[in-house]
Amino acid sequence: MSNQRAALRYAKAVLDLAVENKATAAVEKNMRSVAATIAESKELRSMLSSPVVNGNSKKGVLKTVFKDGGEITKGLIDTLTENNRIGLLNEVALKYIILNENLKGEGVAYVTTAVPLTPELEKKVLQQVAKITDDKVTIENKIDESIIGGFILRVGDLQYDASIANKLNNIKRELTNK
């Protein structure tokens, strides 16, 4: 089973448990915290992916870092550790957020640009995304100067890469294949 599919299954199980306990908002807050913490910490990412660090050590570190995480989040950490899947924690958190937003009929469009979006451009992007998804959507703009220009739009599992860096890579690939 691929890691994406496994992460989705764990996220669905967590969502079912959160719905049953009427704690979807609290668990979403915890999952956002998990995803943000892992994204910000290079050390945490390398520890999670390291085959040298054993599962119980990873579990101990994660339980310390996310001590305010709530019972469902702690249960997820336990389950992932027991199944030797703790490296999927970030993916499970991201999938949970998407699933919960879909459940609420909301969505987040992640737009990565080299410079911040202007209010007018943000409004245009929102209109286009609303046509595609038929859901209430909010925009989260991420700044990444390495894409040089253009944008990368991600809504749920769909991604559209119109960045200059991607176009340059495609040209480079074409030239090296000839």
ZIUR-V621169 format. One record per residue. N is the residue number from 1. SS is DSSP state (~ for helix, > for strand, _ for the rest). OMEGA is omega as a letter, one per 40 degrees, with the letter a starting at -180 (none if undefined). BURIAL is I if it has 9 or more other ideal C-beta (glycine too) atoms within 8 Angstrom, else O. Layout:
n = {N	N}
ss = {SS	SS}
omega = {OMEGA	OMEGA}
burial = {BURIAL	BURIAL}
This chain:
n = {1	2	3	4	5	6	7	8	9	10	11	12	13	14	15	16	17	18	19	20	21	22	23	24	25	26	27	28	29	30	31	32	33	34	35	36	37	38	39	40	41	42	43	44	45	46	47	48	49	50	51	52	53	54	55	56	57	58	59	60	61	62	63	64	65	66	67	68	69	70	71	72	73	74	75	76	77	78	79	80	81	82	83	84	85	86	87	88	89	90	91	92	93	94	95	96	97	98	99	100	101	102	103	104	105	106	107	108	109	110	111	112	113	114	115	116	117	118	119	120	121	122	123	124	125	126	127	128	129	130	131	132	133	134	135	136	137	138	139	140	141	142	143	144	145	146	147	148	149	150	151	152	153	154	155	156	157	158	159	160	161	162	163	164	165	166	167	168	169	170	171	172	173	174	175	176	177	178}
ss = {_	_	~	~	~	~	~	~	~	~	~	~	~	~	~	~	~	~	~	~	_	_	_	~	~	~	~	~	~	~	~	~	~	~	~	~	~	~	~	~	_	~	~	~	~	~	~	~	~	_	_	_	_	_	~	~	~	~	~	~	~	~	~	~	~	_	_	_	_	_	~	~	~	~	~	~	~	~	~	~	~	~	_	_	_	~	~	~	~	~	~	~	~	~	~	~	~	~	~	~	~	~	~	~	_	>	>	>	>	>	>	>	>	_	_	_	_	_	~	~	~	~	~	~	~	~	~	~	~	~	~	~	~	_	_	>	>	>	>	>	>	>	>	_	~	~	~	_	_	_	>	>	>	>	>	_	_	>	>	>	>	_	_	~	~	~	~	~	~	~	~	~	~	~	~	~	_	_}
omega = {a	i	i	a	i	i	i	i	i	a	i	i	i	i	i	i	i	i	a	a	a	a	a	a	a	i	i	i	i	a	i	i	i	a	a	a	a	i	a	a	i	a	i	i	a	i	a	a	a	i	a	a	a	a	a	i	i	i	i	i	a	i	i	a	a	a	i	a	a	a	a	i	i	i	i	i	i	a	i	i	a	a	a	a	a	i	i	a	a	i	i	i	a	i	i	a	i	a	a	i	i	i	i	a	i	i	i	i	i	a	i	a	i	i	a	i	i	i	i	a	i	i	i	i	i	i	a	a	i	i	a	a	a	i	i	a	i	a	i	a	i	i	i	a	a	i	i	a	a	a	i	a	i	i	a	a	i	i	i	a	i	a	i	i	i	i	i	i	i	i	i	i	i	a	a	i	a	none}
burial = {O	O	O	O	O	I	I	I	O	I	I	I	O	I	I	O	I	I	I	O	O	O	I	I	O	I	I	I	O	I	I	I	I	I	I	O	I	I	O	O	O	O	O	I	I	O	I	I	O	O	O	O	O	O	I	O	O	I	I	O	I	I	I	O	O	I	O	O	I	I	O	I	I	I	I	I	I	I	I	I	I	O	O	O	O	I	O	I	I	I	I	I	I	I	I	I	I	I	I	I	I	I	I	O	O	I	I	I	I	I	I	I	I	I	O	O	I	O	O	O	O	I	O	O	I	I	O	O	I	I	O	O	I	O	I	O	I	O	I	O	I	O	I	I	O	O	I	I	O	I	I	I	I	I	I	O	O	O	O	O	O	I	I	I	I	I	I	I	O	O	O	O	O	O	O	O	O	O}
